[in-house]
């Protein structure tokens, strides 16, 4: 098996970057989901509520700023706010976990209001501020502003099987779903469909990862990531019928990186397209009554 896709999402729920390599930090790929939008209550905003987020391009600059580009070509360059220089902190929340993040400047907030809505753009100045769900992690594990875990892995074999299942459900025809619908960080080619459901620990190139939890899917998977259009009930309907894990329509597995022996600091190593993928520990993860 090989690593054939890498994706980084600088702002949660905005458009992806697809580099040929990416540094891995304890809380995820470098630069992945360190920014997000929050509503007036501090709760995160995603494509679940506003599909237009996926049409905004976000790209970091070498100086650490963020360049946002709207579909109409309007651009904003946003310096990264930081507590150390006195930028304001906001109380924010992702799936029930509250933490503090630094607010972007006034000009950035006006740009967001004009193009997306009454939201605040915030930056996770301290990536150690948000712990991973303790039911699926070890003490000290943290995550950026991703939904729950540092990395999400999907496989092309499972996508091919899912598309075959969808085609069987729709004999009059249905579009083939691209991997981008599932917004993974790492895409693996080779192997058997759904094999990742049994992985416990894997190696990708020079790094090892714990496979900790299947990814329950939501309405974002029904959203065309190129146009922003909602495209009907698939793949949720077919996943609910044919691939349920932990009582949810599931696709992909969440990963937590392991620190290599002798490596200190925030950079654990680098993933590169073409890296070999090896299963180090395998076995049934989930009780039979929770898997269909």
Helices and strands as residue ranges (DSSP letters): E 2-6, E 21-25, E 28-29, E 35-38, E 44-45, G 51-55, E 57-60, E 66-69, E 75-78, G 83-85, E 89-94, E 97-103, H 106-115, E 120-123, G 134-136, E 151-155, H 156-169, G 179-182, E 186-189, G 195-198, E 199-204, E 207-216, G 219-222, H 236-242, E 244-245, E 248-257, E 267-272, E 277-282, G 288-290
